[in-house]
Amino acid sequence: MISGTVVHTDEVTGIGQRIELDNGSVVLHPPLAELTEPDIATLQCFTDRQWMCWRPGEDSFEDPV
């Protein structure tokens, strides 16, 4: 679903998530006023069907935005 290969990821409070691809990067850290859903991001692994969900106020998005 993305046009590159993930080479590195970071999750840091105050920065959110940064996904480094071999052809660029994506940063997720939306202001609270721009959120239209309760989740900021979700990820499901295709091999073991495990999933992760990121919400405002939790994990790397715990900082006030």
N, C-alpha and C positions, 0 to 999 in steps of 0.2 A: 504494500500500500504506500510505500515511500520509494523515491527514486534513487536511493543510495543505500550504502551499507553502514550500519551503526558501528562506530569505532570506539566510542567512549560516552559515558553518561555521568552526570553529576546531579545530586539533589542537595541543596543547601538552603537553609532558612534565610530569607531576605533576597534570594536569587531565584528560588523555585527549582525548576528542572531545566537542564541543558542537555540536549542530545546532539552529539557530534557525529556527523556523517562523513563519508569519504568525499562528499561533494558540497558540504556546507554544514549548517547547524540550525537547530530549532531551540528557542528558549520559551518556556511556559512560565509566566508569572503575571497573570491578569489582575488588574485592579478589581476589587470587590464589586464596584459599580457596573463592570462589564460582564459579570457572570450572569448567565441566563438559566443555567442548570445547577443542581446541587453539587455536581462533580466537576472538577477541573480537567481530569484526565483518567482514563482507564486503559489497562493493558492486559491482554490475555495471551498466554504462551500457547503456541500451536501444538507443542509436543506433549505437554502434560496437562493442559487445560486449566492450569493455575491462573489466577487473575489478581490484579492489584488495582485499587482505586485511590485517587488523591482528591481531597476535599479542602475547602478553605478552613483554616484554623488547625489543620492536621499536618504532621510530618514536615516536609520542606515548605509547606504553605502556612505555617503556624504564625508567621509575622502579620501584624495588622496591615492591611492593604486598603 
